[in-house]
């Protein structure tokens, strides 16, 4: 089994494309993320197939947000699948409801702090309170941990600050916004290299476009894994 610190995001149009990509990468990667964009393209079926027939770990990135009862019901339904991680927004009432929905299962609830595609200007547009981005991310992370989150999603630039929180002991930090050296940032604004993210305190990194747009996705994934092994 490969190093599961690397999670490859299957941000492709549908389950058939996702399965083809996973088969091309083969045993080089053991952990995959399936996001909201693939939900109507067979994402849950792909998650089940990769887990049950290929022995892969699955991170379902739904970023759920709703009233508590709805979140609890949704998570209870999703927990019937063979999933490892599920994301919800980091608001404490959402996290608490998600934990109730996942009760009695091994599903880990990860709380989104602030999306890695956002910067301070975006927060201003959304009427989010003033403050430095990193401070707000750490505050949201602490509150999510207090509400019972198994871990948080944050950019690699905030991983070290979150890891230093007393509430973070024994909790997971998963970082999207990771780009290998020389890769284009794409739609991410707060990025770092794989080595920087892990050195900063992340348990897992999520990499999508630099792998699935590569001419040889397996080799691209292996290059990232080699960088992680040197950390």
C-alpha positions, 0 to 999 in steps of 0.5 A: 500500500502506498503512502496515504499522506497523499490524497488524489482528488478525482476532479473529473467529470464523472465516475467512468473518468474517475475509475479510468484515472484511478486504474491508470495510477494503480497501486501508486496511490491508496487514497482518493477524494471525490467531491461535490462536482462528481456527485451527479456523475456517479460519485457515490457509486465510484466511491463504493467501487474504489473502496470495495473492489480496489481497496482504496481509502475514500475522502468524500468532500461534500462540504455539507452546510444546513440546519442541524437536523438535515446535516445529521440525517445526511451524514447518517445516510452517507455513513452507510458507505465505506468512507474514511473522511467526510467534510462539513462546514466548520460552524459548530452546530454543523460539526455537532450534527455531523458527529451525531450522524456519524455516531457508531461508525469509523467515518471521520468528520473534517471541518472546513475552515476557510476555503483555500480559493479565498483571500481577504478580499473574498471574505470582505465581500461575504461580510466576514468579520475583519482580521488576518486570514490565518487568525480566522482560520485558526479560530474556526479550527479551534471552534470546530475541534471544540464541537467534536471535529476529528480534523480540519481542512485548511490551507498549508499556510495555516497548518503549523498554526493549527497544529500548535493549538492545544485543541489540535492534539490527536486531530487531523489536518488535511491540506488542499491547495498543494502544488508541486514545485513549478505547477500552476496555482490554478484556482487556489490562492493559499498554496504550498509544496507537498513538502512544505505542507507536511513539514508544517503539520499536515497529516494529509495533502490533497492534490488534484489538477497537477496529477490528473492533467499530467501526461502520465498521472501515475508518474506525477503521483509518484513524484509527489510521493517521492517528495513526501518521503524526503520530508 
